Amino acid sequence: MFRRPRKILLGLIWLYQKTLSPDHSKAWKGVFPTGHCRYFPSCSEYARLAITKHGALKGGLKSAGRILRCNPWSKGGVDYP
């Protein structure tokens, strides 16, 4: 019962990574051959790792914080959940 929100979120992240993500989808590889994200791992990969490790609620909150930190004025860098 408690795994359903986690699976739904992970499925949405997988869909985003395969279709829209400049760092993960094959459609964008010609435009961004080395990726686009300032952080490692990318924000969507960070979200996937955080939700897998911490669950839907805490992992979702950590992911939201990461997305808020990701902006043009951010230095970026290595950041693991």
MISE-498111 format. One record per atom (N, C-alpha, C, CB): atom name; x, y negated, z. Coordinates in steps of 0.05 Angstrom, whole numbers, plus 5000, padded with zeros to 4 digits. Glycine has a CB too. Layout:
atom, X, Y, Z
CA, X, Y, Z
...
This chain:
atom, X, Y, Z
N, 5016, 5024, 5000
CA, 5000, 5000, 5000
C, 5017, 4975, 5000
CB, 4981, 5000, 5024
N, 5039, 4975, 5016
CA, 5055, 4951, 5018
C, 5075, 4949, 4995
CB, 5070, 4951, 5044
N, 5079, 4969, 4979
CA, 5097, 4969, 4957
C, 5085, 4956, 4932
CB, 5107, 4996, 4951
N, 5059, 4953, 4930
CA, 5046, 4943, 4906
C, 5055, 4915, 4900
CB, 5017, 4945, 4910
N, 5055, 4895, 4919
CA, 5064, 4868, 4912
C, 5093, 4868, 4902
CB, 5061, 4850, 4936
N, 5110, 4884, 4914
CA, 5138, 4886, 4906
C, 5140, 4896, 4877
CB, 5154, 4905, 4925
N, 5125, 4917, 4870
CA, 5125, 4928, 4843
C, 5114, 4908, 4823
CB, 5109, 4954, 4842
N, 5093, 4893, 4830
CA, 5082, 4873, 4812
C, 5102, 4851, 4807
CB, 5056, 4861, 4824
N, 5115, 4841, 4828
CA, 5135, 4820, 4824
C, 5159, 4829, 4808
CB, 5144, 4809, 4852
N, 5168, 4853, 4814
CA, 5191, 4864, 4798
C, 5183, 4868, 4769
CB, 5200, 4890, 4811
N, 5158, 4876, 4764
CA, 5149, 4879, 4737
C, 5148, 4853, 4722
CB, 5122, 4892, 4736
N, 5139, 4831, 4736
CA, 5139, 4805, 4723
C, 5167, 4795, 4718
CB, 5124, 4785, 4742
N, 5185, 4800, 4736
CA, 5213, 4792, 4732
C, 5225, 4807, 4708
CB, 5230, 4796, 4757
N, 5220, 4833, 4706
CA, 5229, 4849, 4684
C, 5219, 4838, 4657
CB, 5221, 4878, 4687
N, 5193, 4831, 4657
CA, 5181, 4820, 4632
C, 5193, 4794, 4625
CB, 5150, 4817, 4636
N, 5198, 4776, 4645
CA, 5211, 4751, 4639
C, 5239, 4755, 4628
CB, 5212, 4734, 4665
N, 5254, 4773, 4641
CA, 5282, 4777, 4632
C, 5283, 4788, 4604
CB, 5296, 4796, 4651
N, 5264, 4805, 4596
CA, 5264, 4817, 4569
C, 5254, 4798, 4548
CB, 5247, 4842, 4569
N, 5239, 4777, 4555
CA, 5226, 4760, 4534
C, 5236, 4732, 4535
CB, 5197, 4760, 4538
N, 5237, 4718, 4557
CA, 5242, 4690, 4558
C, 5269, 4681, 4569
CB, 5221, 4677, 4574
N, 5282, 4698, 4585
CA, 5306, 4690, 4598
C, 5330, 4685, 4579
CB, 5314, 4711, 4618
N, 5342, 4661, 4580
CA, 5365, 4656, 4563
C, 5389, 4673, 4571
CB, 5373, 4626, 4565
N, 5390, 4684, 4595
CA, 5413, 4700, 4604
C, 5409, 4730, 4598
CB, 5417, 4696, 4633
N, 5385, 4739, 4596
CA, 5380, 4768, 4594
C, 5367, 4777, 4568
CB, 5363, 4777, 4617
N, 5351, 4761, 4555
CA, 5336, 4770, 4531
C, 5354, 4770, 4507
CB, 5311, 4754, 4527
N, 5349, 4789, 4489
CA, 5365, 4790, 4465
C, 5357, 4768, 4445
CB, 5361, 4817, 4452
N, 5333, 4757, 4448
CA, 5324, 4736, 4430
C, 5341, 4710, 4433
CB, 5295, 4730, 4435
N, 5352, 4705, 4456
CA, 5367, 4681, 4462
C, 5397, 4685, 4459
CB, 5361, 4671, 4489
N, 5407, 4709, 4454
CA, 5436, 4713, 4454
C, 5450, 4696, 4433
CB, 5442, 4743, 4448
N, 5437, 4690, 4410
CA, 5449, 4674, 4390
C, 5452, 4645, 4399
CB, 5433, 4675, 4365
N, 5433, 4635, 4415
CA, 5434, 4607, 4424
C, 5452, 4604, 4448
CB, 5405, 4598, 4432
N, 5451, 4623, 4467
CA, 5468, 4623, 4491
C, 5484, 4648, 4493
CB, 5450, 4619, 4517
N, 5506, 4651, 4477
CA, 5521, 4676, 4476
C, 5533, 4684, 4503
CB, 5542, 4675, 4455
N, 5541, 4665, 4519
CA, 5553, 4671, 4545
C, 5534, 4667, 4569
CB, 5578, 4654, 4549
N, 5509, 4662, 4563
CA, 5489, 4657, 4584
C, 5485, 4628, 4589
CB, 5498, 4671, 4610
N, 5468, 4621, 4607
CA, 5461, 4593, 4612
C, 5461, 4585, 4641
CB, 5434, 4588, 4600
N, 5457, 4604, 4659
CA, 5454, 4598, 4687
C, 5480, 4589, 4700
CB, 5443, 4623, 4702
N, 5478, 4570, 4719
CA, 5501, 4560, 4733
C, 5510, 4579, 4756
CB, 5495, 4532, 4745
N, 5491, 4595, 4765
CA, 5496, 4613, 4787
C, 5502, 4641, 4777
CB, 5473, 4613, 4806
N, 5516, 4656, 4793
CA, 5518, 4685, 4789
C, 5509, 4699, 4814
CB, 5547, 4693, 4781
N, 5491, 4717, 4813
CA, 5475, 4726, 4790
C, 5455, 4705, 4782
CB, 5461, 4752, 4796
N, 5444, 4707, 4758
CA, 5424, 4688, 4748
C, 5400, 4687, 4767
CB, 5415, 4695, 4719
N, 5384, 4667, 4765
CA, 5361, 4663, 4784
C, 5342, 4687, 4782
CB, 5347, 4638, 4778
N, 5336, 4697, 4759
CA, 5318, 4719, 4757
C, 5330, 4745, 4768
CB, 5309, 4724, 4728
N, 5356, 4749, 4764
CA, 5369, 4772, 4775
C, 5371, 4769, 4806
CB, 5397, 4775, 4763
N, 5376, 4745, 4816
CA, 5376, 4740, 4845
C, 5348, 4747, 4856
CB, 5383, 4710, 4851
N, 5327, 4738, 4843
CA, 5300, 4744, 4852
C, 5295, 4775, 4853
CB, 5279, 4731, 4834
N, 5304, 4789, 4832
CA, 5300, 4818, 4831
C, 5315, 4831, 4854
CB, 5311, 4828, 4804
N, 5340, 4823, 4859
CA, 5355, 4834, 4881
C, 5343, 4828, 4908
CB, 5384, 4824, 4880
N, 5335, 4803, 4912
CA, 5323, 4794, 4938
C, 5297, 4809, 4944
CB, 5319, 4764, 4938
N, 5280, 4812, 4924
CA, 5255, 4826, 4928
C, 5260, 4855, 4933
CB, 5236, 4822, 4904
N, 5279, 4867, 4919
CA, 5285, 4895, 4923
C, 5296, 4900, 4952
CB, 5305, 4905, 4902
N, 5313, 4882, 4961
CA, 5326, 4885, 4987
C, 5309, 4877, 5010
CB, 5352, 4868, 4987
N, 5294, 4854, 5007
CA, 5280, 4842, 5030
C, 5249, 4845, 5029
CB, 5286, 4814, 5032
N, 5239, 4855, 5007
CA, 5210, 4857, 5004
C, 5198, 4833, 4990
CB, 5197, 4861, 5031
N, 5172, 4835, 4985
CA, 5158, 4814, 4969
C, 5158, 4787, 4983
CB, 5130, 4823, 4962
N, 5152, 4786, 5008
CA, 5149, 4761, 5022
C, 5175, 4747, 5027
CB, 5134, 4765, 5049
N, 5193, 4759, 5042
CA, 5219, 4747, 5048
C, 5236, 4743, 5022
CB, 5234, 4763, 5068
N, 5236, 4764, 5005
CA, 5251, 4762, 4980
C, 5240, 4740, 4962
CB, 5251, 4788, 4965
N, 5213, 4738, 4962
CA, 5200, 4716, 4946
C, 5208, 4689, 4956
CB, 5170, 4720, 4946
N, 5209, 4686, 4982
CA, 5216, 4660, 4994
C, 5246, 4653, 4988
CB, 5212, 4660, 5024
N, 5263, 4673, 4990
CA, 5291, 4669, 4984
C, 5294, 4661, 4954
CB, 5308, 4694, 4990
N, 5279, 4674, 4937
CA, 5280, 4668, 4908
C, 5270, 4640, 4902
CB, 5263, 4689, 4893
N, 5248, 4632, 4916
CA, 5238, 4605, 4912
C, 5259, 4584, 4920
CB, 5212, 4601, 4928
N, 5273, 4589, 4943
CA, 5294, 4571, 4951
C, 5316, 4569, 4931
CB, 5305, 4580, 4978
N, 5323, 4591, 4919
CA, 5344, 4592, 4899
C, 5336, 4576, 4874
CB, 5352, 4621, 4891
N, 5311, 4580, 4865
CA, 5301, 4566, 4842
C, 5301, 4536, 4847
CB, 5273, 4576, 4834
N, 5294, 4527, 4872
CA, 5294, 4499, 4879
C, 5323, 4487, 4879
CB, 5281, 4494, 4906
N, 5342, 4504, 4886
CA, 5370, 4495, 4886
C, 5382, 4493, 4858
CB, 5387, 4513, 4903
N, 5370, 4508, 4839
CA, 5381, 4509, 4812
C, 5371, 4485, 4796
CB, 5372, 4535, 4798
N, 5388, 4466, 4792
CA, 5381, 4441, 4778
C, 5406, 4430, 4764
CB, 5369, 4420, 4797
N, 5403, 4411, 4746
CA, 5427, 4401, 4732
C, 5449, 4389, 4749
CB, 5418, 4380, 4712
N, 5442, 4381, 4773
CA, 5462, 4368, 4791
C, 5475, 4388, 4810
CB, 5450, 4346, 4807
N, 5467, 4413, 4808
CA, 5478, 4434, 4825
C, 5506, 4443, 4814
CB, 5459, 4458, 4827
N, 5524, 4449, 4832
CA, 5550, 4459, 4824
C, 5549, 4488, 4815
CB, 5570, 4456, 4846
N, 5529, 4503, 4826
CA, 5527, 4531, 4819
C, 5547, 4548, 4835
CB, 5531, 4536, 4789
N, 5554, 4571, 4825
CA, 5573, 4588, 4838
C, 5562, 4616, 4843
CB, 5583, 4576, 4863
N, 5576, 4631, 4859
CA, 5567, 4658, 4865
C, 5549, 4657, 4890
CB, 5592, 4677, 4871
N, 5526, 4670, 4888
CA, 5506, 4669, 4910
C, 5491, 4695, 4910
CB, 5487, 4644, 4907
N, 5495, 4711, 4930
CA, 5481, 4737, 4932
C, 5459, 4735, 4953
CB, 5500, 4760, 4939
N, 5437, 4750, 4949
CA, 5415, 4749, 4969
C, 5422, 4762, 4995
CB, 5390, 4762, 4957
